[in-house]
Structure formats: structure tokens, C-alpha cells
Amino acid sequence: MPTPQQPKSIPPALISAFAVPERPPLMPHEQERLDGGEKKVHSTAMGTLVSWTFGVGPRVVLVHGWSSRAAHMLGFVDPLLAAGYSVSLFDGPAHGDASGDRASVVHMGEALLALTREWAPVHGVLAHSVGSAAALWAFHRGLNVHASVHLGGPVSLSAMVRRLATGLGLDQASTAAFEKWVEDFIGHPLTALDLEALKDGLRHPGLIVHDPEDDTVPFSAADTLHRNWPQSELIRADRLGHRRLLRDPAMIRLCSDFIATAGFREMARVNTGAEA
């Protein structure tokens, strides 16, 4: 996706806050664990992506959040392997070892779509933060799974863009210019990334996990997602914040168990229906 010209009324800091993720370094223990997986480089419309796959069995895909990387999802690998699944995780566009310096939820979602088409069939998705929103986009665009888990994820790009603009004190005209720049950058109207437009992809069991005190993505996002997803469960991750839930042993076990149990029931239901 080409980057549109930046209007002079939009502060460069705002463009960076929206489209330029940080790249946290890979820690030695993370590199050691990744070395145990099968590494692959993928050429996609979203640039060059890097993935790692562990184990054999039905595939579960882990999707990291903004300014994160695949290695930050490693805590979920061993429990899923023990449950009989293979696990794939990847560095999204402009993150980790992937190419690019700008990205968005659409870039992440299209990257997920590209990889899951290569990996099909996919049993489940477990996604954090913007990775969760990217998964909602992928489901809307045709990705089918038996179960998914959503950790601290937003549900409205419109709201996020307005919050960024308000945070930098933009007036109405500059906010409108920023919204237009974002739409040109992602290639879609902002409303196309709001839950109302995406909820048609929620056709499988889902687990939503969110800390009511999350200071990055408000808990109201989880509540809205739950109310619009009949097959979902909502778990309050008290005192785990936005990122600590990726490292909490009890939460990791809960999410992994959901992928296994809810996903298995859904797979059995689908297969029974297909045979009928």
C-alpha cells in the first residue's frame, strides 16, 4: 500500500503514533526458543514476513500486537503443543524481522490472511491488541477458524483515530484531514474497521480477555465485542494490564484450554453437519 502525502496541518508525531511501530529488540531467551521452530520467509503484498512453526497437528496462529513481535507470544506455544496442536507465529508488517517501516491494522490483517491461505486449514487464532483487530478484519475477509481468543483488543478504528487526534489537540479541520490521510493510507473508510462492519465474520466460538483497568485499550471495547458476538465468552483479567496477560501462567492456560476445548467442539459440530 503506497503512503499518501502528509497534509501540512497534521503533526508528524501524529502520523508516527498511528503508522510507525516501535521495534523492541529480540531477547536472547526469545531467540533461543524461536530457534527451536521452523523459520520461513514469506513474500506477500504486505512485504516480506517472517514466521516460525512448532509441532505437528491442527494449526493455531498467534498474532502479536502493535510495537510488539512474534516472540512476545511464545508463552502460548508449549501449552498448545501439549494439547496436540501445531503453532505458527509471525512478525507482522513493519514489526520484528519483517520488512517495512509503516503499518496499520489493515496491513496486519492482510498479512494474516496471506499467511493463513498458505497454511490452510487453520484451527484457531490467538491474538493480542491490534493483532485482535487484525484477526477481526481477516475473519470478515474470509478466514474461517474453529475458535479464537482476543486479548486486550480494540473494536473501532474510528474511535482510535479520534482519540489520537484529541490527544494532540487537533481542531476539527485538522482532525478531518488526519482521518482522510488514514483512509488513504489503509485504502478503506474508517468505518470499515469498526465492529459493525466486521461482526459478520464472527461465526465461531470466541474468548475475549481484558483487564477492566487496561490503560491502552478501554474495557468497553471487550464489552462491545462480547455483546455483538453470540458465541463469545468474556473474562475479566484483573490487574494484568495490557501486556502482562501474555505472561500470566493462569491466563495462558485458560486461553490455550479454550482453543482446545471450544475449537474441538466447533470442529465436531461442523464435521457432523457436513456428514449429515
C-alpha positions in Angstrom: 0.0 0.0 0.0 1.5 3.4 -1.0 1.9 6.0 1.7 -0.2 9.1 0.8 1.2 12.6 1.1 1.0 14.1 4.5 -1.0 17.3 4.8 0.8 20.2 6.5 -1.9 20.5 9.1 -1.1 17.1 10.5 1.8 17.0 13.0 4.4 14.4 12.0 4.2 13.0 15.6 0.5 12.0 14.9 1.5 10.1 11.7 4.2 8.3 13.6 1.9 7.5 16.5 -0.6 5.9 14.1 1.6 4.2 11.5 5.1 3.8 12.8 5.5 1.0 15.3 8.5 0.6 17.6 10.7 -2.5 17.1 11.6 -3.9 20.5 14.8 -6.0 20.4 14.7 -9.8 20.4 16.0 -11.1 23.8 18.5 -13.9 23.9 16.0 -16.3 25.5 13.4 -15.5 22.9 15.9 -16.1 20.1 16.8 -19.5 21.7 13.1 -20.5 21.8 12.4 -19.4 18.2 15.5 -21.3 17.0 13.5 -24.5 18.0 10.9 -23.7 15.4 10.8 -23.9 11.6 11.6 -20.5 10.3 10.2 -19.3 7.0 10.4 -16.1 5.0 7.2 -15.1 3.0 6.9 -12.6 0.2 3.5 -11.1 0.3 1.6 -8.0 -0.9 2.3 -6.6 2.6 6.0 -7.0 2.3 8.4 -9.7 3.5 7.1 -11.5 6.6 8.9 -14.0 8.8 7.2 -16.9 10.6 8.1 -19.7 12.9 6.2 -23.0 13.2 6.3 -25.5 16.1 5.0 -29.0 16.3 2.5 -31.0 14.2 -1.3 -31.2 14.3 -4.1 -28.7 13.7 -2.6 -25.3 13.3 -3.1 -22.4 15.8 -1.8 -19.0 14.7 -0.6 -16.4 17.2 -0.9 -12.7 16.3 1.1 -10.1 18.2 0.1 -6.5 18.9 1.3 -3.1 18.0 5.0 -2.3 18.6 5.5 -6.0 19.5 6.8 -9.0 17.8 6.1 -12.8 17.4 8.4 -13.7 20.2 6.1 -11.9 22.7 3.5 -14.6 22.1 5.9 -17.5 22.9 4.3 -18.2 26.2 1.3 -19.8 24.5 3.4 -22.2 22.4 4.2 -25.0 24.8 0.6 -25.4 26.3 -0.8 -25.6 22.7 1.8 -28.1 21.7 1.0 -30.2 24.7 -2.7 -30.1 23.7 -1.8 -31.6 20.3 -1.6 -28.5 18.1 1.0 -27.1 15.8 1.6 -23.4 16.4 2.6 -20.7 13.9 3.6 -17.1 14.8 4.9 -14.3 12.7 6.3 -10.8 12.7 3.7 -8.5 11.1 4.5 -5.7 8.6 7.0 -3.2 10.0 7.5 -5.3 13.1 10.3 -7.6 14.3 12.2 -9.0 11.4 9.5 -8.2 8.8 10.1 -5.5 6.1 8.6 -2.0 6.1 8.6 1.0 8.4 4.8 1.8 8.4 1.8 -0.4 9.1 -1.8 -0.4 10.3 -4.5 -2.9 11.4 -5.3 -3.4 7.7 -1.7 -4.3 6.9 -1.6 -6.7 9.8 -5.0 -8.2 8.8 -4.0 -8.7 5.2 -0.7 -10.3 6.3 -2.6 -12.7 8.5 -4.9 -13.5 5.6 -2.0 -14.1 3.2 -0.2 -16.5 5.6 -3.4 -18.4 6.6 -4.2 -19.0 3.0 -0.8 -20.6 2.7 -1.3 -22.5 6.0 -4.9 -23.6 5.5 -6.7 -25.1 7.2 -6.3 -23.1 10.4 -7.9 -24.4 13.6 -7.7 -21.3 15.7 -6.2 -17.8 16.2 -5.0 -16.3 19.4 -4.4 -12.6 19.1 -3.3 -9.6 21.2 -4.2 -5.9 21.0 -4.1 -4.6 17.4 -3.5 -8.3 16.4 -7.0 -9.0 17.7 -8.4 -6.2 15.5 -6.4 -7.6 12.6 -8.0 -11.0 13.2 -11.5 -9.5 13.1 -10.6 -8.0 9.7 -9.3 -11.4 8.5 -12.5 -13.2 9.7 -14.6 -10.6 7.8 -12.5 -11.1 4.7 -12.9 -14.9 4.7 -10.6 -16.5 7.3 -12.5 -19.4 8.8 -11.4 -21.0 12.2 -13.0 -23.2 14.8 -12.1 -20.9 17.7 -10.3 -17.6 18.5 -9.0 -15.8 21.6 -8.8 -12.0 21.7 -6.6 -10.3 24.4 -7.0 -6.6 25.0 -8.2 -5.8 21.5 -9.8 -2.7 20.1 -13.0 -2.8 18.0 -13.2 0.6 16.4 -10.6 2.3 14.2 -12.8 5.4 14.1 -12.6 5.8 17.8 -8.8 5.2 17.9 -8.2 7.8 15.3 -10.3 10.4 17.1 -8.6 9.6 20.4 -5.2 10.2 18.8 -6.3 13.5 17.2 -7.8 14.7 20.5 -4.7 13.7 22.4 -2.6 16.1 20.3 -5.2 18.9 20.4 -6.2 18.9 16.8 -9.0 21.2 15.7 -11.9 19.9 13.7 -10.4 20.7 10.3 -7.0 19.0 11.1 -8.9 16.0 12.6 -10.8 15.7 9.3 -7.5 15.9 7.4 -6.0 13.2 9.6 -9.0 10.9 9.1 -8.7 11.4 5.3 -5.0 10.6 5.4 -5.7 7.4 7.4 -8.3 6.3 4.9 -6.0 6.9 2.0 -3.2 5.0 3.9 -5.3 1.9 4.7 -7.3 2.0 1.4 -10.7 1.8 3.2 -13.1 4.1 5.1 -12.5 4.2 8.8 -15.9 2.7 9.4 -14.9 -0.4 7.5 -12.7 -1.2 10.5 -15.4 -0.7 13.1 -17.1 -3.7 14.6 -20.5 -3.0 13.0 -18.8 -3.7 9.6 -16.7 -6.7 10.9 -19.1 -8.7 13.0 -20.3 -10.8 10.1 -17.1 -12.7 10.4 -17.8 -13.8 14.0 -19.2 -17.3 13.1 -17.2 -19.4 15.6 -16.7 -19.6 19.4 -14.6 -16.8 20.8 -12.9 -15.9 24.1 -12.4 -12.2 25.0 -9.9 -11.4 27.7 -9.5 -7.8 29.0 -8.4 -6.0 32.1 -11.0 -3.5 33.2 -8.2 -1.2 34.1 -6.4 -1.5 30.8 -5.0 2.0 30.1 -4.2 1.2 26.4 -7.5 -0.2 25.1 -10.6 0.5 27.2 -12.6 -2.4 28.6 -15.6 -1.0 26.8 -14.1 -2.5 23.6 -14.3 -6.0 25.1 -17.8 -5.5 26.3 -18.9 -4.2 22.9 -17.3 -7.2 21.2 -18.9 -9.6 23.6 -22.4 -8.1 23.2 -22.1 -8.4 19.4 -20.7 -12.0 19.4 -23.3 -14.6 20.5 -20.8 -17.4 20.7 -18.3 -15.4 22.8 -17.2 -15.5 26.5 -15.8 -12.5 28.3 -13.2 -12.9 31.0 -12.0 -10.0 33.2 -8.2 -10.2 33.5 -8.0 -8.1 36.7 -4.7 -6.4 37.5 -2.9 -7.9 34.4 -2.9 -4.6 32.4 -2.5 -4.6 28.6 0.6 -6.8 28.3 1.1 -8.8 31.4 -1.7 -11.1 30.5 0.7 -12.5 27.8 3.0 -13.7 30.6 0.5 -14.8 33.3 0.6 -18.6 33.6 -3.1 -18.9 34.6 -4.2 -16.7 31.7 -2.0 -18.6 29.3 -3.5 -21.9 30.4 -7.1 -20.5 30.2 -6.6 -19.3 26.7 -4.9 -22.4 25.5 -7.6 -24.6 27.0 -10.3 -22.6 25.3 -8.7 -23.0 21.9 -8.5 -26.8 22.6 -12.0 -27.4 24.0 -14.2 -24.8 22.2 -12.3 -25.4 19.0 -12.7 -29.2 19.2 -16.5 -28.9 19.9 -16.9 -26.5 17.0 -14.9 -28.7 14.7 -17.0 -31.7 15.7 -20.2 -29.7 15.0 -19.0 -28.6 11.6 -17.9 -32.0 10.6 -21.2 -33.6 11.8 -23.1 -31.1 9.8 -21.0 -31.8 6.7 -21.7 -35.5 7.0 -25.4 -35.1 7.6 
